Amino acid sequence: MTTTSRLLTLLSLLQSRRDWPGAVLADRLAVTPRTVRRDIERLREMGYRIDATMGPDGGYRLDAGSELPPLLFDDDQVIALTVALQSAAASGTDIGEAALRALTTVRQVLPSRVRHRMDAVAFATVARAGAGLAASVSPDVLIALSAAVQSREVLRFDYGGERESDADPTPPRRVEPHDLVASDGRWYLVAWDLDRDDWRIFRADRISPRTPTRLRFAPREIPGGDARAFVAARFTGATPGERWPCVGTVILHLPADEVAPFAGDGTVKPLDAARCRYTSGSWSWVSLAAALARFDVDLEVIEPPELAQAFARLAERFRG
């Protein structure tokens, strides 16, 4: 390895984690600890702030300087960066233009070989069917909400159309923010509502933060222990840890591999070459029956009786 290649590899290693024992760096570079020390001095002369760490292992740490040093990306990191920046427009944040400019800036400094790999990744993003249109959220709002979550600070904000003017007596919401969750181009704040004494989910695009309160709170345990599961459960009409309020099982006269692509959050089990067992859920028995009818094949209701009754109601409703 030439000195230049070794310096670039050393810099890449220093960027990948906070602390590096000198002996480990020497082993990774296949050189002596003395050569590592000389290379560290060369990088320092180039303007990189590299501190020596104390202790029995004695090592090095790359600190952030007053100016951003050149960044090194391996091939996989370039692809990850490309996908992330191209997906930014569908993330529900108002950063699409900034992400495009960042992608252009990174592309300009990449070697030709890596730039070709980057250009090969081009795609469009669409929201999941039934998820609705993405709602743009200001980066400043996301920063304010995230800061309140991390600092465990009581948050005050106006929500949606609840406050029409300064003369409106509607008070701002007061919550203990727990987590920010992104789903299908929308951002949600999971929080304990102090005035309603219950957990609530707020759409971030409808939140207008007030002046910070500087009031700290002790975190509560969210139902189910996971904010993502809590939000997902509310979307399906279930309580955390449970399923849809109406779940039924039928036998569809279709091969399992033809049903699976349209199963959604249901489960498919093959019975034979022409039939499968399908379990799914919905808001009500009638809506579940209507959803199952979309397969347009003969089916047999296994359970529960309420599902069979829902099919009968649908048949009566549309007869004649």
N, C-alpha and C positions, 0 to 999 in steps of 0.2 A: 504494500500500500504506500502510495506517495504521501509526502507530508501534507499536501493540500487535501487529498482524499481523507487522510486520517483526521485532519482538523474538522472537516465537514462532518465526519462520522462522530467525532467527539462532541461537537456542538449539538448534533441530533440527539445523542444520548443524554446530554445535560438538559435538553428541553423536555425529555420524555418523563422525567420524574424529579422530585425535589432534591434529594440527596444521593450522592454516589460515592461510596468508599473508593479511595484511590486504587487499592489492589484490584477491585472489581473492574474498574475502568481499564486498568492495565491488561487484565485478562481478556476483556471484550475486544480490545484493540490489538491484542497479541504483541504488546511491547512491554518495556520495563516501567516500573513506577517513576523512574527518573525521566523517561521520555514523556510520560503523562504530565509531569510537572513543567517540562519545557513547553509542551503544547498548550497547557493552561496559560502560561505566561504570554505566549503568542496571541491567544484569544483576548487576553486582557489588553494587550497593546492595540488590538483592533477595536477596542471600545466596549467589549463585553464585560459586565460586572460579575465576576466569579469569586465567591467567597470560599475560603478554606474552612472546613468544619472540624471541630475538635473531637477528641475521643479516641478510644483504642483503634478504631478503624481508620480515622482520619481521612477526610474526603473533600468533595467540592460541591458547591451549590451555585446554580445560575440564577442571579437575581434580576428582576426587571429594572431596566435602566430608565433614564429620563426620556430616551427615544426608543422606539420599537426596533429591535435588531432584526436583521433578515431572518425569516422563518423557514424552516426546512420541513417538507412534507414527503412521506413515502407514498408509493402508488396508491395504497389502500386509503390513506388519509385524504388524498386528492379526490378520490371518488366519493368518499363520505362527505367532504366539504361541498362538492358539486351538487350532490343530491340534496343536502340540507339547504343550500342557498336557493336552488331551483324550487324547492318545496315551500319556501318562505311565503310566497304569494298566497298559498292556500292555508297558511297557518292561522289566519284570523287576526294577524297583527298588521299594522299599517307600515310595513317595512319592505314591501315588494321592490320599490325602486332602489332603496339602499342595498338590498341583497343583490340586485342585478349589478350595481356599481362595484360592490365588493367582489363579485364573481369575475368581473372584467379586470379588476386590479390584480387579483391573484393570477389570472390567466396570463397577464402580460409578463410576469416575472418567472414563469415556469419554463423549464427546458422544453425543447420541441417535442421530445418523445412523450413526456408527461402531459404536455398540452394537447396532444392528439388523443390521449386516453380521456382527458377531460371533455374534449369536444364530442367524443363518441357517446357521452351520456346526455341525452336530450329527451325530455318527456313532458307531458301535460298532466295536471292534477285536477280531479273532480271530486266533489263531495259524495259521500256514501248515499245511495238512494234512500230518500225519506229523511235525510238529515237536515234538509233545509239549506238556505243560502248561508255562506260564511258571513259573519258580522265583523267588521274591522274594529280593532281595538288599538287605541293610541299606545305607543311604547311607554309613554310617561305614566299612563294608568297602570300598565303591567308592572312597571318598576315600583310604583307606589304600593300596589297590592302585594307584590313579592316581598318588598322590604318590611311591610307590616307583618306578613306571615313569618318571616325569618326572625324578626325582633320580638315576636309575641306582643304586639302593640295593638290596643283597642283601636278599631277603625271606624271613622264617621264618614258617611257618604250619602249623597242624594241618589235615588235609584229610579231609573226610567222616567216616567211622567208623574211620579208621585209629588214632585215639587214644581209647579208651573211658573212661579215668580218669587221674588224676594218677599212679597207680601203674603205668600201662601203660608199658612200656619203649620203645614205638614212638617214635622221634625225630621231631621236626617236619621238614617238607620245607624244603629250602634251595634257592632259585632266584634266577636273575637275570631279573627281570620285563622283558619287552620291550614288550608292548602289551595293551590291553584291547579286546575285540571284542564287540559286541552283535549277537545274531542270534535272531530269533523269540522275543523275551521272555526270553532267557537271556544272561548275561554270561560271557565266557571270558577267562582270563588266559593269554597266550602267553608262555612263559618257558623259559629254559635250566635244566634240573634239574642242580644241581651234584653230587648224589650218584649220579645215573644217567647223567651225562655225555651228555645228549641233550635235544632239544627236546621239550616237553610242553605239553598244553593242559589247563587246570584250570577247572572250573566255579566261578564266583565264589561261588555260593550255598553251596558246600561248604567254603569257605575261612574259617578263623578265624585272623586275623593274630596273631603273637606280638609281643613288644617289638621295636621297630625296631633293626636291627643297626648302622646308621650306616656300614656298609662299602660303599664305592663299587666299581663294576666298569666295565670298558671294554665298550661295547655290541658284540655280535656281529651278523653279518649273518644274518637269518632266511632259511631256504630259500625261494627264489623272490623274496625281497626285499620281500614284502608280507604283513602279518599276516592281513588279511582273506582273501587267496587261500589262505594256509596253512591257516586254519581251515576254509574251504569245501572244500578238497581232502580234509581228514581226514573231513569229513562224508560225502563221496561215496565214500570208500574208495580214493581215488587219492592218489598222491604229488604234492607241489607241482609244478605245471607240466604234469601229465599229466591223463588223463581217468579215467572209470570203468575198473575192471580188465577188464570185458567190454563191448565195444561192437559192435553189429551193425546191419545195414541191411536193410530189407525194403521191398517195394512193397505198400501198403495199397490195397484197392479202395474208397477213400473220397476225396472231394474234399479238397484241401489245407486249405481254410478250415474244414472240419469237424474235422480232426485238430489243427490249430494250437492251439486253446484248451486241449488236453489234452497238448501236446507236452512240457511241463516244460522240462528242459534239453536235450531232443533237438532235432533240426533237421528241417524239413519242406520238401520241394521238389515243386511240382506237376509232374505228368507230362502229364495231360490233364484233361478235365472231371470224370472219375470216379475217377482214381487219383493217388497221390502217393508219393514216395520218402521214407521216414522212417528216420532214424538216431538210435539211443538207446543208453543204457548201464545197467548194473546191477551188483550184487555178483557174480552168477554167471550162467552161460548159461541155466540153468533158470529163475532168477528173471526174467531178461530175456524169455524166451519167454512166461512166465506174464503179464508186464506187457503184452506186445504182444497177447496173446489177449483182453485186456479190450475191444479195439475191436470184437470180435464180427463180423468180416468176413473174406472171403477175403484171403490175403496170400501173397506169394512171397518167400522168403529169398534175398537177394542175396549177402550175406557176413556172417560167415565160415561154414565148414562146421560149426563147433562149435554155432552157433545152430540150424542145421537138425537136428543130432543132439539138441539139447535139446528141440525140439518133438517129436521121435520118442519120447524118454524120457517126456515128459508124456503123450503119447497112450497109450503102453503102460501107464503108471501108472494112468490113469483109465479104461482100457477095461473094459467090463463092470461 
